[in-house]
Amino acid sequence: MRHPDYEELRTAFTAAVSHELRTPLARLVALLESADLPGANLPELLGKARVEVDEMTELVDDILFLSELEQGREVVALGETEAAPVLRAVIDERIERAEIAGVRLELRIADESLLVPMRRRMLRTVVENLVENAIRYAGEGATCVVSLRPEERGIVLEVSDDGAGVPEEDAPRLFERFFRSDRARTTRGSGLGLAIVKHVVETAGGNVEARGAKGRGLDVRCVLPSA
């Protein structure tokens, strides 16, 4: 017999997924209906429809990936990964997107030889989600700094920005599934990126925390055990 708490969590999760899918689905239906109107600009409508489909695809992909992580189907800690090349690749791939959003990316690596105790794919997933979060929510004119350094308690991977920030009381909740601060409510995204980061980091034996204040940026710090 399943525990009542499990059923409550499952019901809440199903409701949250339904809510998150409803908005892009409604926009997609409206676009398709507009295509039947006289003088409709079909190429423009198709382009907007593609954006909605991409958003729903991202949400479904993130849900499936998080589910696989939680059920142990995706192995997180398997061997060691040289961190610096992964960070550089992620930054290089997102420079253009960041420029369009008006966000400047900086990379600071204290030690090129640092190894982290997780698969390359998992490290990449963590860095991608943290950088994407900053690009989406920091706001125009912000600077996002991605840093990697050794400390006494382990290896620190930190992504901080000086942008819009979040209310201080919201910072601990950013790792909850589908939680959105005020600014994030008006910005596209699956709402699962930081939940995935938390699960991957903790499965690898590390911990993650977020600190921020409205108008004073956001700092997300992951501490991983030295490999």
Residue pairs with C-beta under 8 A, 6 or more apart in sequence:
13 177
16 177
16 178
17 59
17 63
19 178
20 59
20 178
20 190
20 191
21 56
21 59
24 52
24 55
24 56
24 59
25 52
25 56
27 48
27 52
28 49
28 52
28 53
28 56
31 45
31 48
31 49
31 52
32 45
32 49
34 40
34 45
35 42
35 45
55 188
55 190
58 189
58 190
59 190
59 191
59 192
62 190
62 192
62 193
62 196
63 190
63 192
65 74
65 125
65 196
66 177
66 192
66 195
66 196
66 199
68 74
69 76
69 196
69 199
69 200
69 203
70 199
74 122
75 119
76 118
76 119
76 122
76 200
76 203
76 204
77 117
77 118
77 119
77 122
77 203
77 204
77 205
78 118
78 119
79 119
80 115
80 116
80 117
80 227
81 115
81 116
81 118
81 119
81 120
81 123
82 113
82 114
82 115
83 109
83 114
83 115
83 116
83 123
83 148
83 155
83 157
84 109
84 112
84 113
84 114
84 148
86 120
86 123
86 124
86 127
87 107
87 109
87 127
87 146
87 148
87 157
88 107
89 124
90 124
90 127
90 128
90 131
90 146
91 105
91 107
91 131
91 146
94 105
94 131
94 132
94 135
95 105
97 135
98 104
98 105
98 135
98 144
101 135
101 136
101 138
101 140
102 139
102 140
102 141
102 142
103 134
103 135
103 138
103 139
103 140
103 142
103 143
103 144
103 161
103 163
104 142
104 143
104 144
105 131
105 143
105 144
105 146
106 143
106 144
106 145
106 146
107 145
107 146
107 147
108 145
108 146
108 147
108 148
108 149
109 147
109 148
109 149
110 147
110 148
110 149
110 150
111 148
111 149
111 150
114 148
114 150
114 155
115 226
115 227
116 123
116 155
116 157
116 204
116 224
116 227
117 204
117 205
117 224
117 225
117 227
118 200
118 204
118 224
122 200
122 204
125 196
125 197
125 200
126 157
126 196
126 197
126 200
126 201
126 222
127 146
127 157
127 159
129 193
129 194
129 196
129 197
130 146
130 157
130 159
130 193
130 194
130 197
130 220
130 222
131 144
131 146
131 159
132 189
132 193
133 159
133 189
133 193
133 194
133 218
133 220
134 142
134 144
134 159
134 161
134 163
134 218
135 144
136 184
136 187
136 188
136 189
137 163
137 164
137 181
137 183
137 184
137 187
137 218
138 144
138 161
138 162
138 163
138 164
138 217
138 218
139 163
139 164
139 183
141 163
142 161
142 162
142 163
142 164
142 217
143 161
143 162
144 159
144 160
144 161
144 163
145 158
145 159
145 160
145 161
146 157
146 158
146 159
147 156
147 157
147 158
147 159
147 160
148 155
148 156
148 157
148 158
149 155
149 156
149 158
150 156
150 226
151 223
153 223
154 206
154 223
154 224
154 225
154 226
155 223
155 224
155 225
155 226
155 227
156 221
156 222
156 223
156 224
157 221
157 222
157 224
158 219
158 220
158 221
158 222
159 219
159 220
160 217
160 218
160 219
160 220
161 217
161 218
161 219
162 216
162 217
163 217
163 218
164 183
164 214
164 215
164 217
165 212
165 213
165 214
165 215
165 216
165 217
165 218
166 174
166 181
166 182
166 183
166 184
166 212
166 213
166 214
166 218
167 181
167 182
167 213
167 214
168 212
168 213
168 214
170 179
170 181
170 212
171 210
171 211
171 212
171 218
172 209
172 210
173 179
174 181
174 194
174 210
174 220
175 194
175 195
175 197
175 198
175 208
175 210
176 195
177 191
177 192
177 195
178 191
178 192
179 191
180 191
184 191
194 210
194 220
197 208
197 220
197 222
198 208
201 207
201 208
201 222
201 224
202 208
204 224
204 225
205 224
205 225
206 222
206 223
206 224
206 225
207 222
207 223
208 220
208 221
208 222
208 223
209 220
209 221
210 218
210 219
210 220
210 221
211 218
211 219
211 221
212 218
212 219
